[in-house]
């Protein structure tokens, strides 16, 4: 490794990025809760339920990735738009 690379590793270890916690996996319960949030929005709800589990987990993870409820709501509208068009996640 070059000297520049070694310095980058040392800096990452000092600022905590080297040992950053891994994301927790999305659970089935979280996917079900997201589906309940979509309930009543047609055809988004039906399209979501007809998608493969991996796509449902991806949509749920994207929704849950935002920290504030305001940001989640903004993204939820984009997700609903994509689901209405029966599109997979970006």
Secondary structure as UniProt FT lines:
FT   HELIX           3..15
FT   TURN            18..19
FT   HELIX           28..38
FT   TURN            39..40
FT   TURN            42..43
FT   HELIX           44..50
FT   HELIX           53..64
FT   HELIX           69..84
FT   TURN            85..86
//
